[in-house]
Amino acid sequence: MSDMAIQDSYPPEFAHCFGCGPGNPHGHHLKSYLLGYETIARFTPDLKYSGGVPDHVYGGMIASLMDCHGTASAAAFAYRKDGRTMGDGRRPIRFVTASLRVEFKKPTPLGCELVVKGQLLSLQGRKAWVDLKLAAGDQVCATGEMLAIRLPDPVES
Ligand SMILES: CCCCCCCCCCCC(=O)SCCNC(=O)CCNC(=O)[C@H](O)C(C)(C)COP(=O)(O)OP(=O)(O)OC[C@H]1O[C@@H](n2cnc3c(N)ncnc32)[C@H](O)[C@@H]1OP(=O)(O)O
């Protein structure tokens, strides 16, 4: 596993994301890592992120974790495809979420560590499809599929 979180390679101007930006003092600071051919992030939601049932995680939090982990995963997979290293000093590869489908399979318990994993389904041009799974222990509680779009490099003036 790379020691560097994917989000730690984001330059300061792209580090404001509430879910994962290292530069947002109020955010969740989700950190995703490339581990072989998949990505992984670990996160324990604060007890205030309760869903309708006190012991269950709010669905928006689950989608938020997938949102940030999915775009970070897309970037990591694109770096690998391009033969680049994250934080290599060149223009960063940036993806944003175009669509995210989440399926809530089981209630997600609050108060324990959640593990989010991502796998690349397809990378075609600017489009990356990422498969996502969120688990508590051995139980997969939610699955997701993201279409992430690579932002074009800014045009030099
Ligand atoms: C390292 C630093 C990181 C730093 C970055 C860190 C970011 C952390 C992000 C965390 C996650 C977020 O919250 S992201 C925030 C939430 N997401 C957003 O705000 C995105 C809002 N949407 C947009 O800005 C735009 O729609 C884009 C960028 C997604 C696409 O616009 P565009 O650049 O003009 O490109 P466009 O031609 O429309 O689309 C390109 C291709 O994708 C397809 N496409 C576009 N949207 C969709 C869609 N919803 N469903 C299906 N297909 C779609 C098009 O048909 C086209 O296919 P083809 O014709 O080529 O075949």
The ligand as an SDF file (V2000), in Angstrom:
LIG
                    3D

 61 63  0  0  0  0  0  0  0  0999 V2000
   -5.6750   15.4950   -7.8500 C   0  0  0  0  0  0  0  0  0  0  0  0
   -6.5560   16.7060   -7.5800 C   0  0  0  0  0  0  0  0  0  0  0  0
   -7.9930   16.3200   -7.3650 C   0  0  0  0  0  0  0  0  0  0  0  0
   -8.7710   17.4530   -6.8350 C   0  0  0  0  0  0  0  0  0  0  0  0
  -10.2350   17.2130   -6.9610 C   0  0  0  0  0  0  0  0  0  0  0  0
  -10.8150   16.7320   -5.6880 C   0  0  0  0  0  0  0  0  0  0  0  0
  -12.2560   16.5900   -5.8890 C   0  0  0  0  0  0  0  0  0  0  0  0
  -12.9370   15.9040   -4.7570 C   0  0  0  0  0  0  0  0  0  0  0  0
  -14.3270   15.6870   -5.2470 C   0  0  0  0  0  0  0  0  0  0  0  0
  -15.1840   14.9960   -4.2800 C   0  0  0  0  0  0  0  0  0  0  0  0
  -16.4170   14.5290   -4.9910 C   0  0  0  0  0  0  0  0  0  0  0  0
  -17.3430   15.6610   -5.2910 C   0  0  0  0  0  0  0  0  0  0  0  0
  -18.0160   16.1400   -4.4290 O   0  0  0  0  0  0  0  0  0  0  0  0
  -17.4490   16.2070   -6.8820 S   0  0  0  0  0  0  0  0  0  0  0  0
  -18.6830   17.4530   -6.7730 C   0  0  0  0  0  0  0  0  0  0  0  0
  -20.0170   16.9860   -7.3230 C   0  0  0  0  0  0  0  0  0  0  0  0
  -19.9060   16.9390   -8.7780 N   0  0  0  0  0  0  0  0  0  0  0  0
  -19.9690   18.0810   -9.5050 C   0  0  0  0  0  0  0  0  0  0  0  0
  -20.1240   19.1840   -9.0310 O   0  0  0  0  0  0  0  0  0  0  0  0
  -19.8590   17.8900  -11.0080 C   0  0  0  0  0  0  0  0  0  0  0  0
  -20.8280   18.8120  -11.7340 C   0  0  0  0  0  0  0  0  0  0  0  0
  -20.7980   18.5050  -13.1570 N   0  0  0  0  0  0  0  0  0  0  0  0
  -19.8360   19.0350  -13.9560 C   0  0  0  0  0  0  0  0  0  0  0  0
  -19.0290   19.8770  -13.5270 O   0  0  0  0  0  0  0  0  0  0  0  0
  -19.8270   18.5920  -15.3820 C   0  0  0  0  0  0  0  0  0  0  0  0
  -21.1140   18.0710  -15.7630 O   0  0  0  0  0  0  0  0  0  0  0  0
  -18.7200   17.5220  -15.6470 C   0  0  0  0  0  0  0  0  0  0  0  0
  -17.3340   18.0990  -15.3200 C   0  0  0  0  0  0  0  0  0  0  0  0
  -18.9710   16.2440  -14.8460 C   0  0  0  0  0  0  0  0  0  0  0  0
  -18.7600   17.1420  -17.1410 C   0  0  0  0  0  0  0  0  0  0  0  0
  -18.7950   18.3590  -17.8850 O   0  0  0  0  0  0  0  0  0  0  0  0
  -17.8420   18.5810  -19.1400 P   0  0  0  0  0  0  0  0  0  0  0  0
  -16.4140   18.6670  -18.6860 O   0  0  0  0  0  0  0  0  0  0  0  0
  -18.4100   19.7440  -19.9160 O   0  0  0  0  0  0  0  0  0  0  0  0
  -17.9110   17.2460  -19.9630 O   0  0  0  0  0  0  0  0  0  0  0  0
  -19.1280   16.6390  -20.8300 P   0  0  0  0  0  0  0  0  0  0  0  0
  -18.7280   16.7880  -22.2650 O   0  0  0  0  0  0  0  0  0  0  0  0
  -20.4530   17.1540  -20.3870 O   0  0  0  0  0  0  0  0  0  0  0  0
  -19.0670   15.1110  -20.3820 O   0  0  0  0  0  0  0  0  0  0  0  0
  -17.9060   14.3270  -20.6740 C   0  0  0  0  0  0  0  0  0  0  0  0
  -18.3970   12.9270  -20.9710 C   0  0  0  0  0  0  0  0  0  0  0  0
  -19.0420   12.4080  -19.7640 O   0  0  0  0  0  0  0  0  0  0  0  0
  -20.4220   12.1040  -20.0650 C   0  0  0  0  0  0  0  0  0  0  0  0
  -21.2150   12.4810  -18.8950 N   0  0  0  0  0  0  0  0  0  0  0  0
  -21.1440   13.6280  -18.1800 C   0  0  0  0  0  0  0  0  0  0  0  0
  -22.0110   13.6140  -17.1550 N   0  0  0  0  0  0  0  0  0  0  0  0
  -22.6630   12.4230  -17.2130 C   0  0  0  0  0  0  0  0  0  0  0  0
  -23.6740   11.7840  -16.4170 C   0  0  0  0  0  0  0  0  0  0  0  0
  -24.1760   12.3640  -15.3490 N   0  0  0  0  0  0  0  0  0  0  0  0
  -24.0620   10.5380  -16.7600 N   0  0  0  0  0  0  0  0  0  0  0  0
  -23.5240    9.9100  -17.8350 C   0  0  0  0  0  0  0  0  0  0  0  0
  -22.5760   10.4540  -18.6280 N   0  0  0  0  0  0  0  0  0  0  0  0
  -22.1400   11.6960  -18.3270 C   0  0  0  0  0  0  0  0  0  0  0  0
  -20.7620   12.9300  -21.2900 C   0  0  0  0  0  0  0  0  0  0  0  0
  -21.8240   12.3460  -22.0240 O   0  0  0  0  0  0  0  0  0  0  0  0
  -19.4590   12.8740  -22.0750 C   0  0  0  0  0  0  0  0  0  0  0  0
  -19.3580   11.6240  -22.6770 O   0  0  0  0  0  0  0  0  0  0  0  0
  -18.7080   11.4560  -24.1510 P   0  0  0  0  0  0  0  0  0  0  0  0
  -19.5120   12.3450  -25.0600 O   0  0  0  0  0  0  0  0  0  0  0  0
  -17.2880   11.9370  -24.0180 O   0  0  0  0  0  0  0  0  0  0  0  0
  -18.8100    9.9990  -24.4490 O   0  0  0  0  0  0  0  0  0  0  0  0
  1  2  1  0
  2  3  1  0
  3  4  1  0
  4  5  1  0
  5  6  1  0
  6  7  1  0
  7  8  1  0
  8  9  1  0
  9 10  1  0
 10 11  1  0
 11 12  1  0
 12 13  2  0
 12 14  1  0
 14 15  1  0
 15 16  1  0
 16 17  1  0
 17 18  1  0
 18 19  2  0
 18 20  1  0
 20 21  1  0
 21 22  1  0
 22 23  1  0
 23 24  2  0
 23 25  1  0
 25 26  1  0
 25 27  1  0
 27 28  1  0
 27 29  1  0
 27 30  1  0
 30 31  1  0
 31 32  1  0
 32 33  2  0
 32 34  1  0
 32 35  1  0
 35 36  1  0
 36 37  2  0
 36 38  1  0
 36 39  1  0
 39 40  1  0
 40 41  1  0
 41 42  1  0
 41 56  1  0
 42 43  1  0
 43 44  1  0
 43 54  1  0
 44 45  1  0
 44 53  1  0
 45 46  2  0
 46 47  1  0
 47 48  1  0
 47 53  2  0
 48 49  1  0
 48 50  2  0
 50 51  1  0
 51 52  2  0
 52 53  1  0
 54 55  1  0
 54 56  1  0
 56 57  1  0
 57 58  1  0
 58 59  2  0
 58 60  1  0
 58 61  1  0
M  END
$$$$
